[in-house]
Amino acid sequence: MKVFDVAIIGSGPAGASAALELSKSGISTVIIEKEILPRYKTCGGGFVYRGRKSMPFDIASVVEKEFFEVDTYFANTNLKYTTQRNQPIISMIMRDTFDNLIVEKSKENGVTLLQNHKVLDITFGDIQTIHTSEGDVQAKFIIAGDGALSPVAKIAGWKETRTIIPALEYEVEVPAADFERLSKNVRFDVDAIPLGYGWCFPKKNHLSIGVGVFVKTKQKIDLKKYYADYLKILGITEIISEQAHGFVIPVSPRTDTFVQKNVFLIGDSAGFADPLTAEGISNSILSGVLAAQSIVESNLDSAQAATLYQQKLEDGILPEIKTGVLLSKLFYEKKRMRNLFLKKFGQHLAEAMTDVFMGDRSYPKDYKASIRRKIKEVLF
């Protein structure tokens, strides 16, 4: 049996990007995927520019639409903000073709793909033995890019420390007049659902419409009811067809570790989605690349690779996400204060958020001092 240097569980953007990065250095790599590719994946499919511009190849072939303008509404107010950029703020993709494109690029570089291989268990040691539905696979390192539910993290012994929130999305076909009206811009409707927002993402010939709760709450929130209400906000009265997909998004990172037993967590398995917007593709790709770089730079030394990965996360992803967790609570839980802010600074904040999407800035580390200054301006 061939022993690979690295086995990657899951072929999403995180896992496929890790495989592509490893393949550049000649590291023997296998992707283990439980489905047959290309496979449908529930996701809004809004790929922000900061992620797109960091891709090592052109993805135009799988982009369904590009949006240079974004509208953000706030329910039950007259607040609305529009931002524009010269580059596409959000590119619309379907995850089956997008994910498969990255996998195909990695295969061209020599990565092995094992499809229809569901991971059942793992025997840990100097060489890991991954027991799948189609037989055993051996590798020194494991990178877990197996999503929000991450069976691999459970097998490796992680306890749940992420905040995981529910979302509901429908792929919706609407009459031509409604599609024409709603397909001009990306649209977010904050407070269309308590502690979250609704979104309307136009694709090539249908709309991805969803609602999500982005702050942990004991309150029971009926996603289907708020989805139905959101259709009314959008002015949709007739639906030709719709397919519902419920899913969960981790909107805070794990609090213990991201590596143990030579298993590296990336993407949603680590909890790297943006806490304020729940956008996860760009950080998934980045974390996959960082895990791969750590293994390459360590010359396949397990302890050094784990240390390097932690350091790279602390230098990049983690500070922004930790700030995002706190900003998300303020944004969704303190509506009255937030709306006061917006009346005075709304367009400025919308531009700043768009800059985050574009990769031109990150969340401010001194946000508390900044908010205190702004509160004084609002009150006095």
RABELKA-V865572 format. One record per helix or strand. SS is the DSSP state (alpha for helix, beta for strand). FROM is the first residue (numbers start at 1). TO is the last residue. If there is no record, write none. Layout:
BEGIN
SS,FROM,TO
SS,FROM,TO
END
This chain:
BEGIN
beta,3,9
alpha,13,23
beta,29,32
beta,46,48
alpha,49,52
alpha,60,62
beta,63,67
beta,69,74
beta,80,84
beta,90,93
alpha,95,108
beta,112,114
beta,119,123
beta,128,132
beta,135,144
alpha,151,155
beta,164,174
alpha,176,182
beta,186,190
beta,196,202
beta,207,213
alpha,223,233
beta,239,250
beta,259,260
beta,263,265
alpha,267,269
alpha,281,297
alpha,302,315
alpha,317,333
alpha,335,358
alpha,367,379
END
